Amino acid sequence: MSTEHILALLISERDKLNRAIEALGMPVKRRGRPPKNPLAAAATIAGVKAAPKKRSGMSAAKRKAQSERMKAYWAKRKKQSA
């Protein structure tokens, strides 16, 4: 066997091994837009479901106060434009 033939066999074997390593080691590529949080993406690939975030929300009193502030703000804006 010539040196060129042996070299070609070794290169083809290396390419096969590289493809096998990539197939086993790399996660499957997702199609579409990537997620904002890369850790959440890693969890979904691993099959772990992330816990939903709890929203703190506003109390009824804070919501009412905010509503009154916005009503006053928009009334003032409407008065200025007229």
mmCIF file of the N, C-alpha and C atoms, coordinates in Angstrom:
data_MODEL
# 
_entry.id   MODEL 
# 
loop_
_atom_site.group_PDB 
_atom_site.id 
_atom_site.type_symbol 
_atom_site.label_atom_id 
_atom_site.label_alt_id 
_atom_site.label_comp_id 
_atom_site.label_asym_id 
_atom_site.label_entity_id 
_atom_site.label_seq_id 
_atom_site.pdbx_PDB_ins_code 
_atom_site.Cartn_x 
_atom_site.Cartn_y 
_atom_site.Cartn_z 
_atom_site.occupancy 
_atom_site.B_iso_or_equiv 
_atom_site.pdbx_formal_charge 
_atom_site.auth_seq_id 
_atom_site.auth_comp_id 
_atom_site.auth_asym_id 
_atom_site.auth_atom_id 
_atom_site.pdbx_PDB_model_num 
ATOM 1   N N  . MET A 1 1  ? 0.836   -1.184 0.000  1.00 0.00 ? 1  MET A N  1 
ATOM 2   C CA . MET A 1 1  ? 0.000   0.000  0.000  1.00 0.00 ? 1  MET A CA 1 
ATOM 3   C C  . MET A 1 1  ? 0.873   1.238  0.000  1.00 0.00 ? 1  MET A C  1 
ATOM 4   N N  . SER A 1 2  ? 0.427   2.201  -0.772 1.00 0.00 ? 2  SER A N  1 
ATOM 5   C CA . SER A 1 2  ? 1.214   3.429  -0.850 1.00 0.00 ? 2  SER A CA 1 
ATOM 6   C C  . SER A 1 2  ? 0.864   4.349  0.327  1.00 0.00 ? 2  SER A C  1 
ATOM 7   N N  . THR A 1 3  ? 1.755   5.276  0.548  1.00 0.00 ? 3  THR A N  1 
ATOM 8   C CA . THR A 1 3  ? 1.569   6.226  1.638  1.00 0.00 ? 3  THR A CA 1 
ATOM 9   C C  . THR A 1 3  ? 0.333   7.092  1.410  1.00 0.00 ? 3  THR A C  1 
ATOM 10  N N  . GLU A 1 4  ? 0.103   7.468  0.166  1.00 0.00 ? 4  GLU A N  1 
ATOM 11  C CA . GLU A 1 4  ? -1.056  8.314  -0.142 1.00 0.00 ? 4  GLU A CA 1 
ATOM 12  C C  . GLU A 1 4  ? -2.366  7.580  0.166  1.00 0.00 ? 4  GLU A C  1 
ATOM 13  N N  . HIS A 1 5  ? -2.393  6.285  -0.140 1.00 0.00 ? 5  HIS A N  1 
ATOM 14  C CA . HIS A 1 5  ? -3.589  5.483  0.102  1.00 0.00 ? 5  HIS A CA 1 
ATOM 15  C C  . HIS A 1 5  ? -3.862  5.358  1.611  1.00 0.00 ? 5  HIS A C  1 
ATOM 16  N N  . ILE A 1 6  ? -2.796  5.110  2.381  1.00 0.00 ? 6  ILE A N  1 
ATOM 17  C CA . ILE A 1 6  ? -2.934  5.006  3.839  1.00 0.00 ? 6  ILE A CA 1 
ATOM 18  C C  . ILE A 1 6  ? -3.405  6.328  4.414  1.00 0.00 ? 6  ILE A C  1 
ATOM 19  N N  . LEU A 1 7  ? -2.833  7.418  3.928  1.00 0.00 ? 7  LEU A N  1 
ATOM 20  C CA . LEU A 1 7  ? -3.227  8.747  4.397  1.00 0.00 ? 7  LEU A CA 1 
ATOM 21  C C  . LEU A 1 7  ? -4.693  9.035  4.086  1.00 0.00 ? 7  LEU A C  1 
ATOM 22  N N  . ALA A 1 8  ? -5.141  8.662  2.894  1.00 0.00 ? 8  ALA A N  1 
ATOM 23  C CA . ALA A 1 8  ? -6.546  8.869  2.524  1.00 0.00 ? 8  ALA A CA 1 
ATOM 24  C C  . ALA A 1 8  ? -7.472  8.050  3.430  1.00 0.00 ? 8  ALA A C  1 
ATOM 25  N N  . LEU A 1 9  ? -7.097  6.814  3.762  1.00 0.00 ? 9  LEU A N  1 
ATOM 26  C CA . LEU A 1 9  ? -7.902  5.984  4.657  1.00 0.00 ? 9  LEU A CA 1 
ATOM 27  C C  . LEU A 1 9  ? -7.980  6.593  6.061  1.00 0.00 ? 9  LEU A C  1 
ATOM 28  N N  . LEU A 1 10 ? -6.863  7.078  6.551  1.00 0.00 ? 10 LEU A N  1 
ATOM 29  C CA . LEU A 1 10 ? -6.839  7.696  7.875  1.00 0.00 ? 10 LEU A CA 1 
ATOM 30  C C  . LEU A 1 10 ? -7.695  8.961  7.930  1.00 0.00 ? 10 LEU A C  1 
ATOM 31  N N  . ILE A 1 11 ? -7.623  9.763  6.880  1.00 0.00 ? 11 ILE A N  1 
ATOM 32  C CA . ILE A 1 11 ? -8.422  10.995 6.837  1.00 0.00 ? 11 ILE A CA 1 
ATOM 33  C C  . ILE A 1 11 ? -9.912  10.659 6.793  1.00 0.00 ? 11 ILE A C  1 
ATOM 34  N N  . SER A 1 12 ? -10.291 9.665  6.006  1.00 0.00 ? 12 SER A N  1 
ATOM 35  C CA . SER A 1 12 ? -11.707 9.295  5.940  1.00 0.00 ? 12 SER A CA 1 
ATOM 36  C C  . SER A 1 12 ? -12.186 8.746  7.288  1.00 0.00 ? 12 SER A C  1 
ATOM 37  N N  . GLU A 1 13 ? -11.338 7.978  7.962  1.00 0.00 ? 13 GLU A N  1 
ATOM 38  C CA . GLU A 1 13 ? -11.694 7.456  9.285  1.00 0.00 ? 13 GLU A CA 1 
ATOM 39  C C  . GLU A 1 13 ? -11.830 8.588  10.296 1.00 0.00 ? 13 GLU A C  1 
ATOM 40  N N  . ARG A 1 14 ? -10.923 9.573  10.225 1.00 0.00 ? 14 ARG A N  1 
ATOM 41  C CA . ARG A 1 14 ? -11.001 10.732 11.116 1.00 0.00 ? 14 ARG A CA 1 
ATOM 42  C C  . ARG A 1 14 ? -12.301 11.495 10.899 1.00 0.00 ? 14 ARG A C  1 
ATOM 43  N N  . ASP A 1 15 ? -12.700 11.685 9.646  1.00 0.00 ? 15 ASP A N  1 
ATOM 44  C CA . ASP A 1 15 ? -13.942 12.390 9.335  1.00 0.00 ? 15 ASP A CA 1 
ATOM 45  C C  . ASP A 1 15 ? -15.152 11.640 9.890  1.00 0.00 ? 15 ASP A C  1 
ATOM 46  N N  . LYS A 1 16 ? -15.146 10.310 9.758  1.00 0.00 ? 16 LYS A N  1 
ATOM 47  C CA . LYS A 1 16 ? -16.244 9.508  10.307 1.00 0.00 ? 16 LYS A CA 1 
ATOM 48  C C  . LYS A 1 16 ? -16.327 9.671  11.825 1.00 0.00 ? 16 LYS A C  1 
ATOM 49  N N  . LEU A 1 17 ? -15.168 9.622  12.483 1.00 0.00 ? 17 LEU A N  1 
ATOM 50  C CA . LEU A 1 17 ? -15.147 9.775  13.940 1.00 0.00 ? 17 LEU A CA 1 
ATOM 51  C C  . LEU A 1 17 ? -15.611 11.159 14.369 1.00 0.00 ? 17 LEU A C  1 
ATOM 52  N N  . ASN A 1 18 ? -15.188 12.186 13.654 1.00 0.00 ? 18 ASN A N  1 
ATOM 53  C CA . ASN A 1 18 ? -15.624 13.539 13.984 1.00 0.00 ? 18 ASN A CA 1 
ATOM 54  C C  . ASN A 1 18 ? -17.137 13.687 13.855 1.00 0.00 ? 18 ASN A C  1 
ATOM 55  N N  . ARG A 1 19 ? -17.706 13.106 12.794 1.00 0.00 ? 19 ARG A N  1 
ATOM 56  C CA . ARG A 1 19 ? -19.166 13.166 12.626 1.00 0.00 ? 19 ARG A CA 1 
ATOM 57  C C  . ARG A 1 19 ? -19.877 12.416 13.743 1.00 0.00 ? 19 ARG A C  1 
ATOM 58  N N  . ALA A 1 20 ? -19.338 11.283 14.160 1.00 0.00 ? 20 ALA A N  1 
ATOM 59  C CA . ALA A 1 20 ? -19.942 10.508 15.246 1.00 0.00 ? 20 ALA A CA 1 
ATOM 60  C C  . ALA A 1 20 ? -19.878 11.273 16.563 1.00 0.00 ? 20 ALA A C  1 
ATOM 61  N N  . ILE A 1 21 ? -18.747 11.914 16.831 1.00 0.00 ? 21 ILE A N  1 
ATOM 62  C CA . ILE A 1 21 ? -18.587 12.695 18.054 1.00 0.00 ? 21 ILE A CA 1 
ATOM 63  C C  . ILE A 1 21 ? -19.566 13.871 18.057 1.00 0.00 ? 21 ILE A C  1 
ATOM 64  N N  . GLU A 1 22 ? -19.707 14.548 16.934 1.00 0.00 ? 22 GLU A N  1 
ATOM 65  C CA . GLU A 1 22 ? -20.643 15.667 16.850 1.00 0.00 ? 22 GLU A CA 1 
ATOM 66  C C  . GLU A 1 22 ? -22.069 15.201 17.063 1.00 0.00 ? 22 GLU A C  1 
ATOM 67  N N  . ALA A 1 23 ? -22.423 14.056 16.496 1.00 0.00 ? 23 ALA A N  1 
ATOM 68  C CA . ALA A 1 23 ? -23.791 13.542 16.627 1.00 0.00 ? 23 ALA A CA 1 
ATOM 69  C C  . ALA A 1 23 ? -24.094 13.151 18.068 1.00 0.00 ? 23 ALA A C  1 
ATOM 70  N N  . LEU A 1 24 ? -23.128 12.599 18.768 1.00 0.00 ? 24 LEU A N  1 
ATOM 71  C CA . LEU A 1 24 ? -23.366 12.162 20.140 1.00 0.00 ? 24 LEU A CA 1 
ATOM 72  C C  . LEU A 1 24 ? -23.219 13.284 21.157 1.00 0.00 ? 24 LEU A C  1 
ATOM 73  N N  . GLY A 1 25 ? -22.288 14.181 20.930 1.00 0.00 ? 25 GLY A N  1 
ATOM 74  C CA . GLY A 1 25 ? -21.983 15.193 21.929 1.00 0.00 ? 25 GLY A CA 1 
ATOM 75  C C  . GLY A 1 25 ? -22.779 16.473 21.819 1.00 0.00 ? 25 GLY A C  1 
ATOM 76  N N  . MET A 1 26 ? -23.170 16.852 20.648 1.00 0.00 ? 26 MET A N  1 
ATOM 77  C CA . MET A 1 26 ? -23.842 18.125 20.449 1.00 0.00 ? 26 MET A CA 1 
ATOM 78  C C  . MET A 1 26 ? -25.349 17.952 20.570 1.00 0.00 ? 26 MET A C  1 
ATOM 79  N N  . PRO A 1 27 ? -26.018 18.927 21.217 1.00 0.00 ? 27 PRO A N  1 
ATOM 80  C CA . PRO A 1 27 ? -27.474 18.859 21.262 1.00 0.00 ? 27 PRO A CA 1 
ATOM 81  C C  . PRO A 1 27 ? -28.061 19.106 19.873 1.00 0.00 ? 27 PRO A C  1 
ATOM 82  N N  . VAL A 1 28 ? -29.253 18.628 19.682 1.00 0.00 ? 28 VAL A N  1 
ATOM 83  C CA . VAL A 1 28 ? -29.923 18.801 18.401 1.00 0.00 ? 28 VAL A CA 1 
ATOM 84  C C  . VAL A 1 28 ? -30.247 20.276 18.215 1.00 0.00 ? 28 VAL A C  1 
ATOM 85  N N  . LYS A 1 29 ? -29.947 20.793 17.032 1.00 0.00 ? 29 LYS A N  1 
ATOM 86  C CA . LYS A 1 29 ? -30.203 22.206 16.779 1.00 0.00 ? 29 LYS A CA 1 
ATOM 87  C C  . LYS A 1 29 ? -31.696 22.449 16.660 1.00 0.00 ? 29 LYS A C  1 
ATOM 88  N N  . ARG A 1 30 ? -32.145 23.519 17.313 1.00 0.00 ? 30 ARG A N  1 
ATOM 89  C CA . ARG A 1 30 ? -33.546 23.897 17.242 1.00 0.00 ? 30 ARG A CA 1 
ATOM 90  C C  . ARG A 1 30 ? -33.763 24.758 16.023 1.00 0.00 ? 30 ARG A C  1 
ATOM 91  N N  . ARG A 1 31 ? -34.941 24.666 15.473 1.00 0.00 ? 31 ARG A N  1 
ATOM 92  C CA . ARG A 1 31 ? -35.297 25.550 14.374 1.00 0.00 ? 31 ARG A CA 1 
ATOM 93  C C  . ARG A 1 31 ? -36.038 26.730 14.954 1.00 0.00 ? 31 ARG A C  1 
ATOM 94  N N  . GLY A 1 32 ? -35.894 27.870 14.318 1.00 0.00 ? 32 GLY A N  1 
ATOM 95  C CA . GLY A 1 32 ? -36.635 29.050 14.748 1.00 0.00 ? 32 GLY A CA 1 
ATOM 96  C C  . GLY A 1 32 ? -35.802 29.977 15.606 1.00 0.00 ? 32 GLY A C  1 
ATOM 97  N N  . ARG A 1 33 ? -36.494 30.929 16.200 1.00 0.00 ? 33 ARG A N  1 
ATOM 98  C CA . ARG A 1 33 ? -35.847 31.958 16.994 1.00 0.00 ? 33 ARG A CA 1 
ATOM 99  C C  . ARG A 1 33 ? -35.299 31.376 18.291 1.00 0.00 ? 33 ARG A C  1 
ATOM 100 N N  . PRO A 1 34 ? -34.061 31.743 18.657 1.00 0.00 ? 34 PRO A N  1 
ATOM 101 C CA . PRO A 1 34 ? -33.499 31.217 19.891 1.00 0.00 ? 34 PRO A CA 1 
ATOM 102 C C  . PRO A 1 34 ? -34.186 31.837 21.112 1.00 0.00 ? 34 PRO A C  1 
ATOM 103 N N  . PRO A 1 35 ? -34.250 31.124 22.218 1.00 0.00 ? 35 PRO A N  1 
ATOM 104 C CA . PRO A 1 35 ? -34.895 31.668 23.411 1.00 0.00 ? 35 PRO A CA 1 
ATOM 105 C C  . PRO A 1 35 ? -34.065 32.786 24.019 1.00 0.00 ? 35 PRO A C  1 
ATOM 106 N N  . LYS A 1 36 ? -34.727 33.630 24.806 1.00 0.00 ? 36 LYS A N  1 
ATOM 107 C CA . LYS A 1 36 ? -34.023 34.736 25.459 1.00 0.00 ? 36 LYS A CA 1 
ATOM 108 C C  . LYS A 1 36 ? -33.039 34.220 26.498 1.00 0.00 ? 36 LYS A C  1 
ATOM 109 N N  . ASN A 1 37 ? -33.449 33.214 27.252 1.00 0.00 ? 37 ASN A N  1 
ATOM 110 C CA . ASN A 1 37 ? -32.625 32.693 28.324 1.00 0.00 ? 37 ASN A CA 1 
ATOM 111 C C  . ASN A 1 37 ? -31.950 31.406 27.869 1.00 0.00 ? 37 ASN A C  1 
ATOM 112 N N  . PRO A 1 38 ? -30.624 31.421 27.672 1.00 0.00 ? 38 PRO A N  1 
ATOM 113 C CA . PRO A 1 38 ? -29.960 30.209 27.199 1.00 0.00 ? 38 PRO A CA 1 
ATOM 114 C C  . PRO A 1 38 ? -30.019 29.068 28.205 1.00 0.00 ? 38 PRO A C  1 
ATOM 115 N N  . LEU A 1 39 ? -30.132 29.364 29.510 1.00 0.00 ? 39 LEU A N  1 
ATOM 116 C CA . LEU A 1 39 ? -30.223 28.301 30.509 1.00 0.00 ? 39 LEU A CA 1 
ATOM 117 C C  . LEU A 1 39 ? -31.551 27.565 30.394 1.00 0.00 ? 39 LEU A C  1 
ATOM 118 N N  . ALA A 1 40 ? -32.614 28.289 30.066 1.00 0.00 ? 40 ALA A N  1 
ATOM 119 C CA . ALA A 1 40 ? -33.917 27.651 29.885 1.00 0.00 ? 40 ALA A CA 1 
ATOM 120 C C  . ALA A 1 40 ? -33.881 26.741 28.667 1.00 0.00 ? 40 ALA A C  1 
ATOM 121 N N  . ALA A 1 41 ? -33.171 27.152 27.639 1.00 0.00 ? 41 ALA A N  1 
ATOM 122 C CA . ALA A 1 41 ? -33.053 26.328 26.440 1.00 0.00 ? 41 ALA A CA 1 
ATOM 123 C C  . ALA A 1 41 ? -32.300 25.042 26.757 1.00 0.00 ? 41 ALA A C  1 
ATOM 124 N N  . ALA A 1 42 ? -31.259 25.137 27.551 1.00 0.00 ? 42 ALA A N  1 
ATOM 125 C CA . ALA A 1 42 ? -30.493 23.953 27.919 1.00 0.00 ? 42 ALA A CA 1 
ATOM 126 C C  . ALA A 1 42 ? -31.357 23.002 28.751 1.00 0.00 ? 42 ALA A C  1 
ATOM 127 N N  . ALA A 1 43 ? -32.217 23.562 29.607 1.00 0.00 ? 43 ALA A N  1 
ATOM 128 C CA . ALA A 1 43 ? -33.088 22.733 30.436 1.00 0.00 ? 43 ALA A CA 1 
ATOM 129 C C  . ALA A 1 43 ? -34.119 22.014 29.580 1.00 0.00 ? 43 ALA A C  1 
ATOM 130 N N  . THR A 1 44 ? -34.667 22.694 28.569 1.00 0.00 ? 44 THR A N  1 
ATOM 131 C CA . THR A 1 44 ? -35.663 22.044 27.727 1.00 0.00 ? 44 THR A CA 1 
ATOM 132 C C  . THR A 1 44 ? -35.032 20.969 26.861 1.00 0.00 ? 44 THR A C  1 
ATOM 133 N N  . ILE A 1 45 ? -33.806 21.168 26.429 1.00 0.00 ? 45 ILE A N  1 
ATOM 134 C CA . ILE A 1 45 ? -33.113 20.145 25.640 1.00 0.00 ? 45 ILE A CA 1 
ATOM 135 C C  . ILE A 1 45 ? -32.855 18.921 26.517 1.00 0.00 ? 45 ILE A C  1 
ATOM 136 N N  . ALA A 1 46 ? -32.508 19.162 27.798 1.00 0.00 ? 46 ALA A N  1 
ATOM 137 C CA . ALA A 1 46 ? -32.236 18.063 28.706 1.00 0.00 ? 46 ALA A CA 1 
ATOM 138 C C  . ALA A 1 46 ? -33.516 17.376 29.170 1.00 0.00 ? 46 ALA A C  1 
ATOM 139 N N  . GLY A 1 47 ? -34.662 17.964 28.898 1.00 0.00 ? 47 GLY A N  1 
ATOM 140 C CA . GLY A 1 47 ? -35.934 17.360 29.278 1.00 0.00 ? 47 GLY A CA 1 
ATOM 141 C C  . GLY A 1 47 ? -36.435 17.832 30.629 1.00 0.00 ? 47 GLY A C  1 
ATOM 142 N N  . VAL A 1 48 ? -35.789 18.810 31.220 1.00 0.00 ? 48 VAL A N  1 
ATOM 143 C CA . VAL A 1 48 ? -36.210 19.333 32.511 1.00 0.00 ? 48 VAL A CA 1 
ATOM 144 C C  . VAL A 1 48 ? -37.087 20.544 32.268 1.00 0.00 ? 48 VAL A C  1 
ATOM 145 N N  . LYS A 1 49 ? -38.254 20.542 32.894 1.00 0.00 ? 49 LYS A N  1 
ATOM 146 C CA . LYS A 1 49 ? -39.157 21.673 32.713 1.00 0.00 ? 49 LYS A CA 1 
ATOM 147 C C  . LYS A 1 49 ? -38.851 22.718 33.774 1.00 0.00 ? 49 LYS A C  1 
ATOM 148 N N  . ALA A 1 50 ? -38.658 23.952 33.346 1.00 0.00 ? 50 ALA A N  1 
ATOM 149 C CA . ALA A 1 50 ? -38.341 25.030 34.271 1.00 0.00 ? 50 ALA A CA 1 
ATOM 150 C C  . ALA A 1 50 ? -39.588 25.406 35.066 1.00 0.00 ? 50 ALA A C  1 
ATOM 151 N N  . ALA A 1 51 ? -39.390 25.777 36.312 1.00 0.00 ? 51 ALA A N  1 
ATOM 152 C CA . ALA A 1 51 ? -40.507 26.182 37.159 1.00 0.00 ? 51 ALA A CA 1 
ATOM 153 C C  . ALA A 1 51 ? -41.028 27.536 36.680 1.00 0.00 ? 51 ALA A C  1 
ATOM 154 N N  . PRO A 1 52 ? -42.345 27.725 36.636 1.00 0.00 ? 52 PRO A N  1 
ATOM 155 C CA . PRO A 1 52 ? -42.878 29.004 36.183 1.00 0.00 ? 52 PRO A CA 1 
ATOM 156 C C  . PRO A 1 52 ? -42.561 30.107 37.197 1.00 0.00 ? 52 PRO A C  1 
ATOM 157 N N  . LYS A 1 53 ? -42.305 31.289 36.681 1.00 0.00 ? 53 LYS A N  1 
ATOM 158 C CA . LYS A 1 53 ? -42.005 32.417 37.554 1.00 0.00 ? 53 LYS A CA 1 
ATOM 159 C C  . LYS A 1 53 ? -43.298 32.950 38.149 1.00 0.00 ? 53 LYS A C  1 
ATOM 160 N N  . LYS A 1 54 ? -43.242 33.312 39.417 1.00 0.00 ? 54 LYS A N  1 
ATOM 161 C CA . LYS A 1 54 ? -44.406 33.882 40.067 1.00 0.00 ? 54 LYS A CA 1 
ATOM 162 C C  . LYS A 1 54 ? -44.340 35.395 39.930 1.00 0.00 ? 54 LYS A C  1 
ATOM 163 N N  . ARG A 1 55 ? -45.455 35.975 39.562 1.00 0.00 ? 55 ARG A N  1 
ATOM 164 C CA . ARG A 1 55 ? -45.518 37.420 39.422 1.00 0.00 ? 55 ARG A CA 1 
ATOM 165 C C  . ARG A 1 55 ? -45.968 38.026 40.738 1.00 0.00 ? 55 ARG A C  1 
ATOM 166 N N  . SER A 1 56 ? -45.335 39.133 41.097 1.00 0.00 ? 56 SER A N  1 
ATOM 167 C CA . SER A 1 56 ? -45.682 39.736 42.381 1.00 0.00 ? 56 SER A CA 1 
ATOM 168 C C  . SER A 1 56 ? -47.019 40.475 42.302 1.00 0.00 ? 56 SER A C  1 
ATOM 169 N N  . GLY A 1 57 ? -47.266 41.136 41.191 1.00 0.00 ? 57 GLY A N  1 
ATOM 170 C CA . GLY A 1 57 ? -48.562 41.790 41.012 1.00 0.00 ? 57 GLY A CA 1 
ATOM 171 C C  . GLY A 1 57 ? -48.764 42.977 41.934 1.00 0.00 ? 57 GLY A C  1 
ATOM 172 N N  . MET A 1 58 ? -49.811 43.736 41.662 1.00 0.00 ? 58 MET A N  1 
ATOM 173 C CA . MET A 1 58 ? -50.144 44.898 42.484 1.00 0.00 ? 58 MET A CA 1 
ATOM 174 C C  . MET A 1 58 ? -51.327 44.572 43.365 1.00 0.00 ? 58 MET A C  1 
ATOM 175 N N  . SER A 1 59 ? -51.342 45.190 44.526 1.00 0.00 ? 59 SER A N  1 
ATOM 176 C CA . SER A 1 59 ? -52.515 45.034 45.377 1.00 0.00 ? 59 SER A CA 1 
ATOM 177 C C  . SER A 1 59 ? -53.646 45.883 44.797 1.00 0.00 ? 59 SER A C  1 
ATOM 178 N N  . ALA A 1 60 ? -54.852 45.668 45.274 1.00 0.00 ? 60 ALA A N  1 
ATOM 179 C CA . ALA A 1 60 ? -56.006 46.412 44.770 1.00 0.00 ? 60 ALA A CA 1 
ATOM 180 C C  . ALA A 1 60 ? -55.843 47.909 45.037 1.00 0.00 ? 60 ALA A C  1 
ATOM 181 N N  . ALA A 1 61 ? -55.290 48.254 46.181 1.00 0.00 ? 61 ALA A N  1 
ATOM 182 C CA . ALA A 1 61 ? -55.119 49.672 46.525 1.00 0.00 ? 61 ALA A CA 1 
ATOM 183 C C  . ALA A 1 61 ? -54.106 50.335 45.587 1.00 0.00 ? 61 ALA A C  1 
ATOM 184 N N  . LYS A 1 62 ? -52.999 49.650 45.300 1.00 0.00 ? 62 LYS A N  1 
ATOM 185 C CA . LYS A 1 62 ? -51.994 50.211 44.394 1.00 0.00 ? 62 LYS A CA 1 
ATOM 186 C C  . LYS A 1 62 ? -52.550 50.350 42.982 1.00 0.00 ? 62 LYS A C  1 
ATOM 187 N N  . ARG A 1 63 ? -53.342 49.350 42.554 1.00 0.00 ? 63 ARG A N  1 
ATOM 188 C CA . ARG A 1 63 ? -53.947 49.406 41.229 1.00 0.00 ? 63 ARG A CA 1 
ATOM 189 C C  . ARG A 1 63 ? -54.891 50.593 41.112 1.00 0.00 ? 63 ARG A C  1 
ATOM 190 N N  . LYS A 1 64 ? -55.686 50.832 42.149 1.00 0.00 ? 64 LYS A N  1 
ATOM 191 C CA . LYS A 1 64 ? -56.636 51.956 42.146 1.00 0.00 ? 64 LYS A CA 1 
ATOM 192 C C  . LYS A 1 64 ? -55.887 53.291 42.130 1.00 0.00 ? 64 LYS A C  1 
ATOM 193 N N  . ALA A 1 65 ? -54.812 53.398 42.917 1.00 0.00 ? 65 ALA A N  1 
ATOM 194 C CA . ALA A 1 65 ? -54.026 54.632 42.952 1.00 0.00 ? 65 ALA A CA 1 
ATOM 195 C C  . ALA A 1 65 ? -53.395 54.892 41.585 1.00 0.00 ? 65 ALA A C  1 
ATOM 196 N N  . GLN A 1 66 ? -52.879 53.841 40.948 1.00 0.00 ? 66 GLN A N  1 
ATOM 197 C CA . GLN A 1 66 ? -52.281 53.994 39.621 1.00 0.00 ? 66 GLN A CA 1 
ATOM 198 C C  . GLN A 1 66 ? -53.332 54.419 38.610 1.00 0.00 ? 66 GLN A C  1 
ATOM 199 N N  . SER A 1 67 ? -54.514 53.856 38.714 1.00 0.00 ? 67 SER A N  1 
ATOM 200 C CA . SER A 1 67 ? -55.605 54.218 37.807 1.00 0.00 ? 67 SER A CA 1 
ATOM 201 C C  . SER A 1 67 ? -55.948 55.695 37.939 1.00 0.00 ? 67 SER A C  1 
ATOM 202 N N  . GLU A 1 68 ? -56.030 56.169 39.159 1.00 0.00 ? 68 GLU A N  1 
ATOM 203 C CA . GLU A 1 68 ? -56.344 57.594 39.390 1.00 0.00 ? 68 GLU A CA 1 
ATOM 204 C C  . GLU A 1 68 ? -55.238 58.487 38.828 1.00 0.00 ? 68 GLU A C  1 
ATOM 205 N N  . ARG A 1 69 ? -53.977 58.108 39.033 1.00 0.00 ? 69 ARG A N  1 
ATOM 206 C CA . ARG A 1 69 ? -52.870 58.903 38.490 1.00 0.00 ? 69 ARG A CA 1 
ATOM 207 C C  . ARG A 1 69 ? -52.932 58.972 36.970 1.00 0.00 ? 69 ARG A C  1 
ATOM 208 N N  . MET A 1 70 ? -53.210 57.844 36.330 1.00 0.00 ? 70 MET A N  1 
ATOM 209 C CA . MET A 1 70 ? -53.265 57.832 34.866 1.00 0.00 ? 70 MET A CA 1 
ATOM 210 C C  . MET A 1 70 ? -54.461 58.616 34.342 1.00 0.00 ? 70 MET A C  1 
ATOM 211 N N  . LYS A 1 71 ? -55.592 58.532 35.017 1.00 0.00 ? 71 LYS A N  1 
ATOM 212 C CA . LYS A 1 71 ? -56.764 59.319 34.599 1.00 0.00 ? 71 LYS A CA 1 
ATOM 213 C C  . LYS A 1 71 ? -56.446 60.805 34.666 1.00 0.00 ? 71 LYS A C  1 
ATOM 214 N N  . ALA A 1 72 ? -55.767 61.225 35.743 1.00 0.00 ? 72 ALA A N  1 
ATOM 215 C CA . ALA A 1 72 ? -55.388 62.632 35.868 1.00 0.00 ? 72 ALA A CA 1 
ATOM 216 C C  . ALA A 1 72 ? -54.381 63.016 34.778 1.00 0.00 ? 72 ALA A C  1 
ATOM 217 N N  . TYR A 1 73 ? -53.437 62.137 34.490 1.00 0.00 ? 73 TYR A N  1 
ATOM 218 C CA . TYR A 1 73 ? -52.418 62.401 33.471 1.00 0.00 ? 73 TYR A CA 1 
ATOM 219 C C  . TYR A 1 73 ? -53.069 62.592 32.101 1.00 0.00 ? 73 TYR A C  1 
ATOM 220 N N  . TRP A 1 74 ? -53.960 61.681 31.714 1.00 0.00 ? 74 TRP A N  1 
ATOM 221 C CA . TRP A 1 74 ? -54.586 61.776 30.406 1.00 0.00 ? 74 TRP A CA 1 
ATOM 222 C C  . TRP A 1 74 ? -55.561 62.946 30.316 1.00 0.00 ? 74 TRP A C  1 
ATOM 223 N N  . ALA A 1 75 ? -56.220 63.283 31.424 1.00 0.00 ? 75 ALA A N  1 
ATOM 224 C CA . ALA A 1 75 ? -57.100 64.459 31.424 1.00 0.00 ? 75 ALA A CA 1 
ATOM 225 C C  . ALA A 1 75 ? -56.273 65.724 31.186 1.00 0.00 ? 75 ALA A C  1 
ATOM 226 N N  . LYS A 1 76 ? -55.115 65.785 31.829 1.00 0.00 ? 76 LYS A N  1 
ATOM 227 C CA . LYS A 1 76 ? -54.235 66.939 31.650 1.00 0.00 ? 76 LYS A CA 1 
ATOM 228 C C  . LYS A 1 76 ? -53.738 67.014 30.208 1.00 0.00 ? 76 LYS A C  1 
ATOM 229 N N  . ARG A 1 77 ? -53.346 65.890 29.624 1.00 0.00 ? 77 ARG A N  1 
ATOM 230 C CA . ARG A 1 77 ? -52.882 65.872 28.236 1.00 0.00 ? 77 ARG A CA 1 
ATOM 231 C C  . ARG A 1 77 ? -53.991 66.292 27.273 1.00 0.00 ? 77 ARG A C  1 
ATOM 232 N N  . LYS A 1 78 ? -55.201 65.817 27.530 1.00 0.00 ? 78 LYS A N  1 
ATOM 233 C CA . LYS A 1 78 ? -56.335 66.160 26.654 1.00 0.00 ? 78 LYS A CA 1 
ATOM 234 C C  . LYS A 1 78 ? -56.638 67.649 26.757 1.00 0.00 ? 78 LYS A C  1 
ATOM 235 N N  . LYS A 1 79 ? -56.531 68.195 27.966 1.00 0.00 ? 79 LYS A N  1 
ATOM 236 C CA . LYS A 1 79 ? -56.790 69.617 28.187 1.00 0.00 ? 79 LYS A CA 1 
ATOM 237 C C  . LYS A 1 79 ? -55.734 70.473 27.470 1.00 0.00 ? 79 LYS A C  1 
ATOM 238 N N  . GLN A 1 80 ? -54.491 70.035 27.495 1.00 0.00 ? 80 GLN A N  1 
ATOM 239 C CA . GLN A 1 80 ? -53.397 70.781 26.847 1.00 0.00 ? 80 GLN A CA 1 
ATOM 240 C C  . GLN A 1 80 ? -53.549 70.768 25.329 1.00 0.00 ? 80 GLN A C  1 
ATOM 241 N N  . SER A 1 81 ? -53.970 69.662 24.749 1.00 0.00 ? 81 SER A N  1 
ATOM 242 C CA . SER A 1 81 ? -54.080 69.586 23.280 1.00 0.00 ? 81 SER A CA 1 
ATOM 243 C C  . SER A 1 81 ? -55.294 70.328 22.744 1.00 0.00 ? 81 SER A C  1 
ATOM 244 N N  . ALA A 1 82 ? -56.290 70.553 23.591 1.00 0.00 ? 82 ALA A N  1 
ATOM 245 C CA . ALA A 1 82 ? -57.501 71.235 23.123 1.00 0.00 ? 82 ALA A CA 1 
ATOM 246 C C  . ALA A 1 82 ? -57.347 72.742 23.127 1.00 0.00 ? 82 ALA A C  1 
# 
